[in-house]
Amino acid sequence: MARIYLVDDSTTMLMSLKAVLEKAGHQVMTASDGRKGIELVQKAGKPDLVITDLNMPGMDGITMIRELRKLPTMRFTPILMLTTESQQAKRMEAKKAGATGWLVKPVSAKDLLAVLQRVLPRAGAAAGR
């Protein structure tokens, strides 16, 4: 079971992703924008994985990733960008900010869980250090 933080301004998206992840046995906490995502990490502790939207009010996903990567505990934590955007320039900007991967909405439960299987073993190993 992994501890996963979801950051998205869409309540529907948060509920949908949370249901899929919890059904797969993961512990899920949510935040509605980048600023609240950072607060979640600061208050609830380091997650095994963060999944964030790109376009959110207050603080977007790329800015949040940049800020999270400044925290010593978050340097190696996988962060996935899940967005409707598919522009290569945005992908490169997210990667430069520290995103581990990029998923385009809508993502099926099967595809989401397949990506998690690829990134979570590293997170579990890092969490055990």
Backbone as ProteinMPNN parsed JSONL, in Angstrom:
{"seq_chain_A": "MARIYLVDDSTTMLMSLKAVLEKAGHQVMTASDGRKGIELVQKAGKPDLVITDLNMPGMDGITMIRELRKLPTMRFTPILMLTTESQQAKRMEAKKAGATGWLVKPVSAKDLLAVLQRVLPRAGAAAGR", "coords_chain_A": {"N_chain_A": [[0.841, -1.194, 0.0], [0.61, 2.13, -0.935], [1.222, 5.542, -0.057], [-0.472, 8.1, -1.39], [-0.679, 11.315, -2.788], [-3.096, 13.34, -4.221], [-3.488, 16.046, -6.378], [-5.599, 18.354, -7.584], [-7.844, 20.624, -9.149], [-10.345, 19.841, -9.824], [-13.12, 18.495, -8.415], [-14.546, 16.257, -9.188], [-12.612, 14.797, -10.64], [-10.755, 14.304, -8.587], [-12.325, 12.679, -6.856], [-12.853, 10.493, -8.526], [-10.242, 9.472, -9.203], [-9.32, 8.967, -6.615], [-11.066, 6.948, -5.786], [-10.359, 4.834, -7.546], [-7.664, 4.423, -6.814], [-7.845, 3.854, -4.055], [-9.365, 1.539, -4.143], [-7.474, -0.12, -5.209], [-5.932, -0.465, -3.031], [-4.428, 1.609, -1.951], [-3.465, 4.372, 0.179], [-4.978, 7.464, 0.167], [-4.714, 10.984, -0.104], [-6.017, 14.27, -0.622], [-5.728, 17.435, -2.405], [-6.714, 20.714, -3.463], [-5.317, 22.554, -5.026], [-2.039, 23.737, -6.082], [-0.746, 25.119, -3.961], [-2.08, 24.149, -1.717], [-1.386, 21.535, -2.018], [1.345, 21.557, -1.411], [1.153, 22.354, 1.256], [-0.12, 20.082, 2.238], [1.898, 18.14, 2.046], [3.714, 19.279, 3.844], [2.263, 19.214, 6.26], [1.13, 16.606, 6.533], [3.168, 14.922, 5.954], [5.732, 13.092, 4.092], [4.765, 11.696, 1.003], [4.446, 8.565, -0.871], [4.067, 8.952, -3.5], [3.125, 11.608, -5.709], [0.425, 12.864, -7.516], [-0.421, 15.195, -9.848], [-2.428, 17.815, -11.273], [-2.002, 20.03, -14.076], [-3.038, 22.656, -14.809], [-4.26, 24.778, -12.526], [-6.022, 26.934, -10.245], [-4.487, 29.574, -8.283], [-1.892, 28.103, -7.615], [-0.12, 26.532, -10.091], [0.488, 23.16, -11.374], [3.17, 22.757, -12.274], [4.646, 24.771, -10.995], [4.156, 23.972, -8.367], [5.493, 21.494, -8.356], [8.152, 22.368, -8.707], [8.494, 23.741, -6.272], [8.057, 21.668, -4.421], [10.25, 20.028, -4.984], [12.284, 21.43, -3.836], [12.198, 20.765, -1.211], [13.929, 18.759, 1.066], [12.996, 16.142, 1.693], [11.471, 15.514, -0.476], [12.956, 15.244, -2.75], [13.438, 12.888, -4.255], [11.002, 11.698, -4.557], [8.492, 10.225, -6.536], [6.686, 12.156, -8.912], [3.843, 12.594, -10.701], [2.462, 14.117, -13.55], [-0.79, 14.781, -14.382], [-2.875, 15.582, -16.841], [-4.929, 17.481, -19.188], [-3.476, 18.656, -21.102], [-1.245, 18.251, -23.846], [0.949, 19.228, -25.051], [4.277, 19.3, -26.219], [6.128, 21.201, -25.294], [5.13, 21.939, -22.784], [5.368, 19.506, -21.484], [8.144, 19.229, -21.42], [8.791, 21.42, -19.829], [7.606, 20.629, -17.424], [9.109, 18.327, -16.89], [11.64, 19.454, -16.572], [11.131, 20.872, -14.249], [10.946, 18.82, -12.493], [9.172, 16.698, -12.727], [8.279, 13.275, -12.76], [6.84, 11.759, -14.548], [4.275, 11.856, -17.179], [0.876, 11.971, -17.725], [-1.971, 11.822, -19.825], [-5.18, 13.183, -19.514], [-8.388, 11.914, -20.459], [-7.462, 9.288, -18.247], [-7.378, 5.807, -18.144], [-8.398, 3.528, -15.533], [-6.937, 1.185, -15.587], [-4.626, 1.923, -17.07], [-3.583, 3.921, -15.389], [-3.002, 2.469, -13.037], [-1.098, 0.746, -14.074], [1.031, 2.487, -14.627], [1.58, 3.31, -12.037], [2.591, 0.925, -10.972], [5.041, 0.891, -12.19], [6.366, 3.151, -11.145], [6.134, 3.11, -8.349], [7.699, 1.027, -7.018], [10.288, 2.121, -6.753], [9.668, 4.247, -5.096], [8.863, 2.908, -2.79], [11.259, 1.683, -2.06], [12.835, 3.924, -1.57], [11.451, 5.035, 0.534], [11.962, 3.265, 2.51], [14.502, 3.798, 3.366]], "CA_chain_A": [[0.0, 0.0, 0.0], [1.368, 3.371, -1.024], [0.577, 6.786, 0.369], [-0.509, 8.902, -2.61], [-1.351, 12.612, -2.705], [-3.686, 13.807, -5.475], [-3.676, 17.495, -6.377], [-6.384, 18.717, -8.77], [-8.923, 21.54, -8.792], [-11.613, 19.213, -10.184], [-13.621, 17.594, -7.387], [-14.912, 15.013, -9.873], [-11.374, 14.074, -10.929], [-10.227, 13.828, -7.304], [-13.149, 11.566, -6.379], [-12.669, 9.368, -9.445], [-8.901, 8.922, -9.001], [-9.235, 8.457, -5.247], [-11.795, 5.676, -5.76], [-9.531, 3.842, -8.246], [-6.456, 4.151, -6.037], [-8.21, 3.196, -2.803], [-9.793, 0.182, -4.492], [-6.235, -0.866, -5.438], [-5.286, -0.654, -1.743], [-3.56, 2.721, -1.582], [-3.976, 5.424, 1.063], [-5.021, 8.655, -0.687], [-5.091, 12.281, 0.454], [-6.229, 15.179, -1.74], [-5.612, 18.892, -2.276], [-7.4, 21.314, -4.606], [-4.417, 23.364, -5.854], [-0.633, 23.529, -5.774], [-0.406, 25.635, -2.627], [-2.622, 23.195, -0.745], [-0.586, 20.321, -2.187], [2.573, 21.764, -0.632], [0.737, 22.317, 2.665], [-0.406, 18.686, 2.571], [3.197, 17.489, 2.281], [4.306, 19.842, 5.055], [1.486, 18.842, 7.446], [0.851, 15.166, 6.639], [4.403, 14.175, 5.743], [6.157, 12.674, 2.755], [4.019, 10.602, 0.376], [5.217, 7.696, -1.759], [3.815, 9.439, -4.855], [2.22, 12.741, -5.888], [-0.161, 12.994, -8.855], [-0.955, 16.555, -9.894], [-2.925, 18.442, -12.491], [-1.162, 21.151, -14.502], [-3.741, 23.938, -14.738], [-5.071, 24.96, -11.322], [-5.947, 28.312, -9.741], [-3.586, 29.759, -7.138], [-0.558, 27.64, -7.98], [-0.242, 25.428, -11.046], [1.222, 21.945, -11.061], [4.612, 22.88, -12.515], [5.187, 25.578, -9.893], [4.118, 23.133, -7.175], [6.583, 20.518, -8.462], [9.401, 23.106, -8.426], [8.546, 24.014, -4.836], [8.219, 20.395, -3.707], [11.608, 19.521, -5.202], [13.185, 22.168, -2.943], [12.135, 20.13, 0.106], [14.845, 17.609, 1.085], [12.283, 14.856, 1.717], [10.742, 15.312, -1.737], [13.885, 15.257, -3.886], [13.378, 11.683, -5.071], [9.635, 11.176, -4.575], [7.892, 10.332, -7.87], [5.587, 13.1, -9.104], [3.258, 12.437, -12.024], [1.591, 15.18, -14.037], [-1.974, 14.222, -15.034], [-3.496, 16.786, -17.376], [-5.491, 17.411, -20.538], [-2.45, 19.224, -21.981], [-0.364, 17.25, -24.45], [2.004, 19.955, -25.764], [5.636, 18.88, -25.891], [6.795, 22.263, -24.534], [4.671, 21.831, -21.397], [5.977, 18.28, -20.946], [9.551, 19.519, -21.149], [8.811, 22.331, -18.681], [7.305, 19.813, -16.242], [10.261, 17.455, -16.648], [12.701, 20.313, -16.041], [10.733, 21.226, -12.881], [11.146, 17.648, -11.65], [8.135, 15.675, -12.894], [8.769, 11.94, -13.069], [6.107, 11.268, -15.718], [3.191, 12.682, -17.717], [-0.284, 11.215, -18.176], [-2.973, 12.707, -20.419], [-6.571, 12.895, -19.153], [-8.747, 10.989, -19.392], [-6.618, 8.099, -18.138], [-8.172, 4.685, -17.64], [-7.926, 2.957, -14.266], [-5.922, 0.189, -15.942], [-3.387, 2.626, -17.435], [-3.079, 4.6, -14.2], [-2.417, 1.47, -12.143], [0.109, 0.229, -14.734], [2.078, 3.48, -14.405], [1.927, 3.233, -10.615], [3.441, -0.247, -10.768], [6.395, 1.214, -12.663], [7.04, 4.176, -10.344], [6.068, 2.9, -6.906], [8.773, 0.249, -6.391], [11.345, 3.073, -6.372], [9.189, 5.019, -3.947], [8.894, 2.032, -1.634], [12.657, 1.503, -1.683], [13.32, 5.192, -1.018], [10.782, 5.255, 1.814], [12.549, 2.357, 3.483], [15.848, 4.26, 3.747]], "C_chain_A": [[0.876, 1.243, 0.0], [0.524, 4.534, -0.512], [0.684, 7.743, -0.805], [-1.271, 10.202, -2.352], [-1.817, 13.011, -4.101], [-3.924, 15.303, -5.367], [-4.361, 17.882, -7.682], [-7.504, 19.636, -8.327], [-10.295, 20.98, -9.153], [-12.022, 18.2, -9.119], [-13.972, 16.24, -7.993], [-13.677, 14.167, -10.152], [-10.774, 13.504, -9.649], [-11.001, 12.609, -6.808], [-12.925, 10.312, -7.217], [-11.313, 8.684, -9.229], [-8.765, 8.292, -7.616], [-9.914, 7.091, -5.156], [-10.963, 4.554, -6.401], [-8.339, 3.432, -7.378], [-6.763, 3.444, -4.718], [-8.663, 1.759, -3.041], [-8.566, -0.713, -4.712], [-5.417, -1.011, -4.146], [-4.383, 0.463, -1.276], [-4.262, 3.683, -0.627], [-3.88, 6.723, 0.266], [-5.452, 9.888, 0.104], [-5.159, 13.258, -0.72], [-6.019, 16.642, -1.37], [-6.163, 19.5, -3.561], [-6.553, 22.285, -5.44], [-2.984, 23.155, -5.369], [-0.229, 23.983, -4.38], [-0.868, 24.652, -1.552], [-1.888, 21.858, -0.838], [0.704, 20.402, -1.388], [2.254, 21.708, 0.863], [0.473, 20.884, 3.117], [0.888, 17.932, 2.877], [3.797, 17.973, 3.599], [3.586, 19.371, 6.32], [1.348, 17.332, 7.624], [2.092, 14.311, 6.421], [4.607, 13.733, 4.304], [5.285, 11.535, 2.216], [4.974, 9.682, -0.393], [5.13, 8.199, -3.197], [2.893, 10.643, -4.799], [1.729, 12.689, -7.334], [-0.825, 14.355, -8.879], [-1.448, 16.948, -11.277], [-1.953, 19.567, -12.854], [-1.866, 22.475, -14.217], [-4.675, 23.991, -13.533], [-4.974, 26.419, -10.895], [-4.98, 28.389, -8.562], [-2.158, 29.401, -7.486], [-0.713, 26.441, -8.911], [0.665, 24.255, -10.669], [2.722, 22.052, -11.24], [5.273, 23.686, -11.401], [5.216, 24.75, -8.608], [5.256, 22.113, -7.201], [7.919, 21.182, -8.142], [9.575, 23.323, -6.921], [8.743, 22.728, -4.027], [9.644, 19.868, -3.832], [12.646, 20.269, -4.357], [13.22, 21.555, -1.546], [13.022, 18.888, 0.097], [14.142, 16.249, 1.036], [11.613, 14.523, 0.388], [11.655, 15.228, -2.966], [13.72, 14.063, -4.824], [11.993, 11.042, -5.129], [9.054, 11.307, -5.982], [6.722, 11.32, -7.873], [5.109, 12.945, -10.543], [2.355, 13.611, -12.338], [0.445, 14.508, -14.785], [-2.817, 15.392, -15.517], [-4.108, 16.548, -18.746], [-4.491, 17.943, -21.564], [-1.586, 18.114, -22.576], [0.789, 17.916, -25.214], [3.384, 19.527, -25.273], [6.36, 19.922, -25.036], [6.405, 22.195, -23.054], [5.279, 20.591, -20.731], [7.428, 18.534, -20.554], [9.688, 20.442, -19.935], [8.554, 21.554, -17.379], [8.49, 18.914, -15.889], [11.41, 18.253, -16.023], [12.417, 20.709, -14.586], [10.912, 20.046, -11.928], [10.069, 16.585, -11.742], [8.762, 14.353, -13.321], [8.121, 11.415, -14.347], [4.926, 12.156, -16.043], [2.088, 11.763, -18.202], [-1.314, 12.206, -18.715], [-4.367, 12.23, -20.018], [-7.386, 12.74, -20.428], [-7.82, 9.769, -19.419], [-7.483, 6.979, -17.557], [-7.577, 4.183, -16.327], [-6.793, 1.974, -14.547], [-4.588, 0.858, -16.257], [-2.756, 3.317, -16.233], [-2.373, 3.601, -13.282], [-1.143, 0.856, -12.744], [1.284, 1.188, -14.527], [2.526, 3.441, -12.945], [2.836, 2.046, -10.319], [4.88, 0.031, -11.193], [7.106, 2.199, -11.746], [7.059, 3.901, -8.843], [7.145, 2.004, -6.32], [9.94, 1.126, -5.946], [10.931, 3.841, -5.13], [9.24, 4.173, -2.684], [10.31, 1.821, -1.14], [13.206, 2.765, -1.025], [12.715, 5.432, 0.365], [11.388, 4.379, 2.908], [13.924, 2.784, 3.968], [15.861, 5.007, 5.051]], "O_chain_A": [[1.77, 1.387, 0.833], [-0.706, 4.503, -0.536], [1.781, 8.155, -1.181], [-2.359, 10.195, -1.776], [-1.03, 13.019, -5.048], [-4.493, 15.777, -4.384], [-3.777, 17.754, -8.758], [-8.06, 19.455, -7.244], [-11.311, 21.589, -8.818], [-11.362, 17.176, -8.937], [-13.725, 15.199, -7.384], [-13.689, 12.957, -9.927], [-10.334, 12.355, -9.626], [-10.402, 11.619, -6.387], [-12.822, 9.207, -6.683], [-11.246, 7.463, -9.088], [-8.173, 7.223, -7.463], [-9.39, 6.18, -4.516], [-10.878, 3.454, -5.856], [-8.045, 2.246, -7.228], [-6.031, 2.543, -4.309], [-8.379, 0.87, -2.238], [-8.609, -1.913, -4.437], [-4.34, -1.607, -4.158], [-3.644, 0.295, -0.306], [-5.488, 3.793, -0.624], [-2.814, 7.049, -0.257], [-6.414, 9.85, 0.871], [-4.439, 13.093, -1.705], [-6.115, 17.036, -0.208], [-6.092, 18.883, -4.624], [-7.027, 22.788, -6.459], [-2.751, 22.478, -4.368], [0.543, 23.307, -3.699], [-0.14, 24.363, -0.603], [-1.782, 21.134, 0.152], [1.111, 19.426, -0.759], [2.987, 21.096, 1.64], [0.801, 20.514, 4.244], [0.962, 17.18, 3.848], [4.325, 17.178, 4.377], [4.229, 19.152, 7.347], [1.439, 16.831, 8.745], [2.069, 13.107, 6.676], [3.774, 13.968, 3.429], [5.091, 10.526, 2.894], [6.157, 9.986, -0.544], [6.004, 7.914, -4.016], [1.994, 10.709, -3.961], [2.517, 12.495, -8.259], [-1.683, 14.65, -8.048], [-0.951, 16.476, -12.299], [-1.167, 20.001, -12.012], [-1.353, 23.312, -13.475], [-5.725, 23.35, -13.509], [-3.963, 27.075, -11.15], [-4.694, 27.378, -7.921], [-1.307, 30.278, -7.636], [-1.359, 25.454, -8.56], [1.495, 24.355, -9.766], [3.478, 21.498, -10.442], [6.345, 23.318, -10.919], [6.181, 24.815, -7.847], [5.912, 21.89, -6.184], [8.727, 20.63, -7.395], [10.657, 23.116, -6.371], [9.507, 22.708, -3.063], [10.184, 19.316, -2.873], [13.766, 19.788, -4.185], [14.158, 21.792, -0.785], [12.885, 18.045, -0.789], [14.639, 15.314, 0.409], [11.231, 13.376, 0.154], [11.169, 15.15, -4.094], [13.847, 14.202, -6.04], [11.834, 9.959, -5.691], [9.113, 12.388, -6.568], [5.887, 11.323, -6.968], [5.875, 13.14, -11.486], [1.574, 14.049, -11.493], [0.682, 13.746, -15.723], [-3.406, 16.113, -14.712], [-3.836, 15.533, -19.388], [-4.644, 17.704, -22.762], [-1.238, 17.154, -21.889], [1.52, 17.243, -25.941], [3.623, 19.409, -24.071], [7.127, 19.559, -24.144], [7.25, 22.371, -22.176], [5.657, 20.629, -19.56], [7.881, 18.108, -19.492], [10.589, 20.268, -19.115], [9.206, 21.798, -16.364], [8.829, 18.763, -14.715], [12.062, 17.801, -15.082], [13.341, 20.863, -13.787], [11.017, 20.229, -10.715], [10.042, 15.663, -10.927], [9.671, 14.328, -14.151], [8.76, 10.716, -15.134], [4.604, 13.085, -15.302], [2.338, 10.867, -19.007], [-1.514, 13.282, -18.151], [-4.703, 11.054, -20.155], [-7.075, 13.407, -21.415], [-7.445, 9.286, -20.488], [-8.225, 7.187, -16.597], [-6.396, 4.392, -16.05], [-5.801, 1.941, -13.819], [-3.542, 0.424, -15.774], [-1.535, 3.301, -16.074], [-1.269, 3.865, -12.806], [-0.221, 0.492, -12.014], [2.407, 0.748, -14.281], [3.719, 3.529, -12.656], [3.75, 2.154, -9.502], [5.821, -0.525, -10.626], [8.322, 2.107, -11.575], [7.926, 4.416, -8.137], [7.495, 2.213, -5.159], [10.517, 0.901, -4.882], [11.735, 4.061, -4.225], [9.619, 4.667, -1.621], [10.546, 1.783, 0.067], [13.949, 2.692, -0.046], [13.377, 5.963, 1.257], [11.331, 4.719, 4.089], [14.46, 2.181, 4.899], [16.918, 5.453, 5.496]]}, "name": "protein", "num_of_chains": 1, "seq": "MARIYLVDDSTTMLMSLKAVLEKAGHQVMTASDGRKGIELVQKAGKPDLVITDLNMPGMDGITMIRELRKLPTMRFTPILMLTTESQQAKRMEAKKAGATGWLVKPVSAKDLLAVLQRVLPRAGAAAGR"}
